[in-house]
């Protein structure tokens, strides 16, 4: 059951970026908000603690989940799923037919009907896929979900 947590739109890029960095998402300290970012969300508990966050981008005509993370204390209560559903609803409201992501935990996304994209079919929208470590020492999956 979801604890008393509010998911709301956020304008606090620095706070969300730093939260993502703390959970090893591909951001750097001081990095400005990416131009392609169209919406951010934060999940706040009743004491004001940042329990989770998500970032939606629009790149080269595609919607991209650019980051989603939950604090360890808040895992296992449905918060990650609720954040993901919030992002998916936003994409649908904007008329989007699919969404892409790079997933370090593909099993989580498969639960929400995301499918793995073969490496040779991954669109050129992820910095991760250009890294020398991609599919050598780092094995996230490029994924997409059809929304219609």
N, C-alpha and C positions, 0 to 999 in steps of 0.2 A: 504494500500500500504506500502511496506517495505521501511523504511527510508534508507538513505545512510549508510548502515552497511555492513561491510565485515566479512564473516565467514571464518576463516582460521584455519589450524591445529596449535596447540599450544604445547609447551614444558614447559609452565609455570604452573606446578602442584600447587605450593604454592598459586599462584594468583587464580587459578580456585577453589582449595579446600576452600580457604577463602571466595570466592564468594558463593559457595555452602552452607557453614556454615551460611552465612548471610541470606540465604533463607531456613534454617532449614533442609537441607539435612543431611543425617546421616554420617557426617564426624566430626573429632575432630581437634582442633587447634594443629598444629605441626605434624599431622598424615602424614607419608610418602606416596608417591604415591603407591597405591596398585599394587602388582606384576602382577595381572591379567589385569591391564589397558593396552589396546593396542593403544588407540588413544584419544586425547583430542582436542576439538575445542573451540575457543573463537569467540564471535561476538563483533566487535569493531566498534564504530561509528566514524565519521570523526574527532572528537576531541580526539580520543584515549580512550574514556570511554568504560569500559567493560559492554556491554549491555546484554550478555548472554553467556552461556557455556554449553558444553555437554561432557560426558565421556563414552567411549565404553570399555567394558571388555570382556574377553573370560575366562569363568570359567567352569570347568568340561565338556568341549565339547559344551558349549552353549554361544552364544553371549548375552551380558547383557548390557542394557542401565543403567549405574551405576550412572548417574546423568544428569539432564538437568534443567536449570533454566534461567529465563529472569528477568532483572531488571524491577521493576514496571513501570518506565517511558517508557519502550519499549514494554509493553504488549498491545495486541489488534492490532498490526500492522503486524502480521504474522511471527514474528521472532521465536517464539517457534516451529511453524510448519516447518519453514525453517531449524532450527537446527535439528529437528527430521528427516526430509527428508535427510539431510546430513549424519546422522548416518545410516539410513536405506540403503542409497546408498553404504556406505562403507561396510556394512555387505554383501550386494549382491555382491559387487566386490570381496569379499573374499570367495564367494561361500556359504555363509550362507543361510540356508533355513528358519530360524526363529530367533526371538529375544525376550528376556524376560525383564521384568522390574517390579518394585514396584511403583505403581502410587498413589500419593495422590490426584490427580485430574483425576480419571478414565474417566470422560466424554471427556476430551481432547484427550486421547489416543484412545478411542472408535471412535472418528471422523476419526482416521487413521487406522481403522480396527483392533485394538488390542482387544483381548477377555480376559475376566476375567477367571482366573484359579481357580477352586474350591480349598478351603483351604487344603483339604486332598490330592490334586494332585500337590501342589506347589513343584518344585524341591528344593533340599537342597543347594541352591546357594545364598540365601539372608540372611544376618545377621538379618535383620528386623524381619523375621518370627521366630527367636529364642528368641526374646525379650518378656518378661512377659507382656508387654503392647499390643503386637500384637493381634488384634481382641478383646481386652478387653477395653482399653481406646484409642487406636490408630487403625484406620481402613483404612489403605491403601489397595489397591487391587494388588495382583500378577496378571500380565497380560502377554500375549504373542501374537505375530503376525507371521503368516506364510508368507514367502516372495516368495514362489514359488507355 
